[in-house]
Amino acid sequence: PTTSVAAVFPSATTLPENVLRFYVHFSAPMSRGEAYERVHLFDANGTELVEPFLALQQELWDPTTTRLTLLLDPGRIKRGLARHVDLGAPMQAGGAYTLVIDADWKDAQGVALTASFERRFRTEAADREQPDADGWQRTLPQAGGRDALTLDFPEALDHALLQRLVRIRAEDGELVAGQIRIERGETRWSFMPESPWRAGAYRLEIATLLEDVAGNSLERPFERVLSGLEPDAGRARWLTREFELRP
């Protein structure tokens, strides 16, 4: 066996009780069709939680089959829905839980993982507030170098969405090429350009579909009252923040 669990996000040891997703990263491509048999959630007493995940017929893999997205059942998270009333939320604030991934899970070559995987975490009160981009702390580099531009958030944001829903555009309208890093338990986004920063005006663009770990987006909270048709649902709009770099 050579394939292992490389990382699990969110990476914090304390999560809101209504956390919406786990991302499981593997070191090599995995087989499909076993996810909901091989991933488990246990409470502090060692009792496995009943149906905490939304078991989809089509598992949510990235194109390389190295990242699996596990959705906690939204029907149990959203208050007032039938599954929430009947079964309750998957997790409760103040609890201790363990995410377990079986060693018997086979990779794309049909070989089991090198070892089982465990991630322990605790839960706190539910997060039902939208993130506020105006509350983010921005640290700007100087022109002429390749120091990182950083954004620091007061809460953890969605690891996968941070990779593609924040970008920087130069004064001429071209996107700035570079490397994104998600750090400090998903509370920091940093960007290092491929080429030295040029002096001039820039535009930071943030998609309103960006979410925190509980599924609250810049556009709307995860729990919301639907009023008629929402034609723009799922369509990204972009917030812009102008800045300038000086020599």
Long-range contacts (C-beta under 8 A, 24 or more apart in sequence): 1-111, 1-112, 1-113, 1-114, 2-27, 2-28, 2-107, 2-111, 2-114, 3-27, 3-28, 3-30, 3-107, 3-109, 3-111, 3-113, 3-114, 4-113, 4-114, 4-115, 4-117, 5-101, 5-113, 5-117, 6-66, 8-99, 8-117, 8-119, 9-159, 9-160, 9-186, 10-156, 10-159, 10-185, 10-186, 10-213, 11-159, 11-185, 11-186, 12-121, 12-156, 12-185, 12-186, 12-213, 13-120, 13-121, 13-122, 14-121, 14-122, 14-123, 14-124, 15-121, 15-122, 15-123, 15-124, 15-213, 16-93, 16-123, 16-124, 16-125, 16-126, 16-127, 16-213, 16-214, 17-89, 17-91, 17-92, 17-93, 17-95, 17-123, 17-124, 17-125, 17-126, 18-72, 18-77, 18-89, 18-91, 18-126, 18-127, 18-128, 18-214, 18-215, 18-222, 19-72, 19-91, 19-123, 19-213, 19-214, 20-71, 20-72, 20-74, 20-77, 20-211, 20-213, 20-214, 20-215, 20-222, 21-69, 21-70, 21-71, 21-72, 21-158, 21-213, 21-215, 22-69, 22-70, 22-72, 22-99, 23-67, 23-68, 23-69, 23-70, 23-159, 23-160, 24-67, 24-68, 24-70, 24-101, 25-66, 25-67, 26-66, 26-67, 26-68, 26-107, 27-66, 28-66, 28-107, 28-108, 29-64, 29-65, 29-66, 29-107, 29-108, 30-61, 30-65, 30-66, 30-68, 30-105, 30-106, 30-107, 30-108, 31-105, 31-106, 31-107, 31-108, 31-110, 32-59, 32-61, 32-65, 33-59, 34-105, 34-106, 35-59, 35-68, 35-70, 37-102, 38-101, 38-102, 38-104, 38-105, 39-70, 39-99, 39-100, 39-101, 39-102, 40-99, 40-100, 40-101, 40-102, 41-90, 41-91, 41-97, 41-98, 41-99, 41-100, 42-97, 42-98, 42-100, 43-95, 43-96, 43-97, 44-95, 44-96, 44-97, 49-90, 49-91, 49-97, 50-87, 51-87, 52-76, 52-90, 52-91, 65-108, 67-160, 69-160, 74-215, 77-215, 77-222, 78-222, 78-223, 79-223, 91-123, 92-123, 93-123, 93-124, 93-125, 93-126, 94-122, 94-123, 94-124, 95-122, 95-123, 96-120, 96-121, 96-122, 96-123, 97-121, 97-122, 97-123, 126-214, 127-155, 127-212, 127-213, 127-214, 127-216, 128-214, 128-216, 128-221, 128-222, 128-223, 129-216, 129-221, 130-216, 130-217, 130-218, 130-219, 130-220, 130-221, 131-155, 131-157, 131-210, 131-211, 131-212, 131-216, 131-217, 131-218, 132-218, 133-206, 133-218, 133-239, 133-241, 138-204, 138-241, 138-243, 140-243, 140-245, 141-197, 141-245, 142-197, 142-245, 142-246, 142-247, 143-196, 143-197, 143-198, 143-199, 143-200, 143-245, 143-246, 143-247, 144-196, 144-197, 144-199, 144-247, 145-196, 145-197, 146-192, 146-193, 146-195, 146-196, 146-197, 147-192, 147-197, 148-181, 148-190, 148-191, 148-192, 149-190, 149-191, 150-188, 150-189, 150-190, 150-191, 151-188, 151-189, 151-190, 151-204, 152-184, 152-187, 152-188, 153-186, 153-187, 153-188, 153-189, 154-187, 155-187, 155-212, 155-213, 156-185, 156-186, 156-187, 156-212, 156-213, 157-186, 157-187, 157-189, 157-210, 157-211, 157-212, 157-213, 158-186, 158-210, 158-211, 158-212, 158-213, 159-186, 161-207, 161-209, 161-210, 161-211, 162-186, 162-189, 162-210, 165-206, 165-207, 165-209, 165-210, 165-236, 166-191, 166-204, 166-205, 166-206, 166-207, 166-210, 167-204, 167-205, 168-202, 168-203, 168-204, 168-205, 169-202, 169-203, 169-205, 170-198, 170-200, 170-202, 171-200, 171-201, 171-202, 176-202, 186-213, 197-245, 198-245, 199-245, 199-246, 199-247, 200-244, 200-245, 201-242, 201-243, 201-244, 202-242, 202-243, 202-244, 202-245, 203-240, 203-241, 203-242, 203-243, 204-240, 204-241, 204-242, 204-243, 205-238, 205-239, 205-240, 206-238, 206-239, 206-240, 206-241, 207-236, 207-237, 207-238, 207-239, 208-236, 208-237, 208-238, 208-239, 209-234, 209-236
